[in-house]
Amino acid sequence: MPIKRAHLYISGRVQGVFFRAWTAESAQRLGLGGWVRNLVDGRVEAVYEGDPAKVDRMIELSREGPPRARVDAVLDDYSEPPQGLVAFEVRRTA
């Protein structure tokens, strides 16, 4: 089964609105591996790995965010090979 990896940088009103918790719950519900964390510049960084269709769905969800968030932009990178991530975690701010 092919595995897809997406590395996203999400900007807007994405900190202090439960974006990381919402991302983790959504990714876990889809069965994705990866992680999410806040960045000191106010963005959120996320990595999703798993079934290509489910990764694509998570990217769509990330463009919307949770109800209190406002997503202005999502920069995505697909150049990194999958690393075999099977669990999804919330990481500390970088």
Secondary structure, 3 states (H helix, E strand, C coil): CCCEEEEEEEEEECCCCCHHHHHHHHHHHHCCEEEEEECCCCCEEEEEEECHHHHHHHHHHHHHCCCCCEEEEEEEECCCCCCCCCCEEECCCC
